[in-house]
Amino acid sequence: MEKIKKGDKLQIQCYKHDGRVHRCWDEAVVLDVKKDYIVFGNEKTKVTEASGSTWRTKEPAIMYFFKDKWYNIIVQLKKTGVTYYCNIASPFIIEDGTIKYIDYDLDLRIFPSGSFKILDREEYKYHRRKMCYSKQLDIVIRHALSELIENYKKGMSMFQSGVNLKYEYEYQWQKKE
């Protein structure tokens, strides 16, 4: 893995299990490098879908990518409140200035009210069959979803508004430099 530091700008590439690119983000700025994870920020970033269509993110986002966890967490700082979009995904790698991971369809959406919903169960079942996920991989993915929900309920720092607002301030400050 490349040595990265606070302030570095990387791209993000999300793949599917079969190796095809699913989605790409043009930029993520490194806000913090921890032993087990890296924190990034971005805002109004161009996103390119596998189809070639593009769009831009609407609000500031703080992103947590873990070195050994099978999920990542995107904190969306919306005007209506903090929303968390958590992807069940492989641990990341960094190559050629790009964060890379495999998305495994299941998502956890946590709303400003504190309620949450598991998304894309049917998509997961479909891709599990189509791409022949192994039984072991299925166990890892299901465990990751349970662990993620448990970490949310325990109030892990990634799910604390104050922590994320501090990172958002850091991101806005770095943008001005």
N, C-alpha and C positions, 0 to 999 in steps of 0.2 A: 504494500500500500504506500502511496505517495505521502511524503511529509507535508502536512498542511498546517496553516496557522491562521489565527484570527485575521479577518480582513480579506482572505483569499476568496476569489470568485470562481465557482465551479458550475458546470452544467449538471443536470440530472437526467438519467435515462432509466426508464422503467421497462422491463421486459416481461414477457410471458414465459411460462415453463418450457415451451417449445423453441425458445431462443429468439423469437421475433420481437422487435421493438414495439412497445405498446403506446408509450407517451414520452415526450421529452420537454423539459423546462430549460429555458435559455440561461437562467442565472439563479444561483443561490450563494449568499455571502456567509462565510464562516463567522459565527459569533462567539463560539466557545468550543474548545476541544477538551473533552473529559476522557478519563481512562476507558470507559465503556461505551461512550457515544459522542457524537458531534452535533452541535446545534447550528442551524443555518437560518437565515432570514431572506425573504424576498417580498416583492410587491409589484403588481402590474407587470408581471413577468410573462413573456410569450411562451405559450404551451403549444406543442405540435403533436397532433394525434397520429396514430398509425396510418390513417386514411390520407394524411397530408393537410387536413384542415387545421387551422390555428385559432387561438383565442388568447385572451390575457386574463390573468388572475385579477380579482377585483379589490381585494383588501390585503393588508399586510399579513404575512404568515410567518410563523416560527416553526421550524421543522427539526425533529429529532430523529437521527438515524443511528441505529444501534449496531455495534460490532458483533454481538452474539445473540441478539434477540430476533425473533421471527415476526417483527412488526416495525413500523415506523409511525410517528405521530406528527400530524400537521395541525398546528393551532391557527385557526382562522380568527383574526381580530376584527370582527364585524361590528358595525354600528349598533346592531341589535344585541350584541354580547359575544362572549368568547364561545366558539364552536370548535370541537375537536373532530378531525377526520383521521381515523387510524386505519392504516392498511395492514393486513396480514401479508407479510412479505419476507423474503430471505434477508439475512443480514447483508449489509451493503459492502461493496468494494469501491475503491477509487482507482481509476485508470485514466491516464491522459487528461487530467483535469476534469474528470466526470465521475459523479456518484452513480453507481449502477446497482440495481437490485431487481429481483423477480417478484412480481405482484401475483398473489394467490387469491384474488377476487374478493374474499371475505373482507368486509370493512365494518368498523364500529364507528358510528356517528354519535357524538355526545353533544347535546343541545345546551344552550345557555341556562335552561331550567335545571340542568343536572340529570335529566332523563337521558337514556341512551337506547339505541336501536342497532341490531345487527343487520347489515345490508348484504345483498347479492348472494344469498344462499343458493338460489337456483343456478346462477352463473358458476358458482364454485362446483356444484354437482356436475354440471355440464362439462366444464373444463377438466375436472378430475377424471371423468370417463374418456373424453376426447384425447387428452394428453397423457393418459395412463399414469396418473400420480400413483406412486407406490403406497402400500399400506403404511409403511413407516413415515412417509411424507405426510400422509393424511393425519396420522397421530400427532406429528410435530405441529401441523397447522392448527388442529383443534386445540392442542395444549396452549399454543400461542394466543389464541382468542380468549381462552379462559384466564390465562395469566394477565393479559391486557385488561380485561374487565376487573379482575381482582386488584391490579395496580391502580386502576381508576378509583375503585371503592376505598382503597387505603389512602388515597390522596397523594400519590407519588408526585414529586416536584413538577414533573412535566404537565400535570393537571392542575397546577396552582396558578391562578390568574396573576398574582403578584410577580411570580417568577417570569411568566411570559411577557408581561408588560415591561419588565426590566430589559428583557432581550429585545423587545420591539423598540424601546428607547435606544438601545445600543445600535440596532440596525439603522434607525433613522439618523443617528449621529454619524455612523460610518458612511451613509449615503451623501452626507454634506461634505465630507472630506474629498 
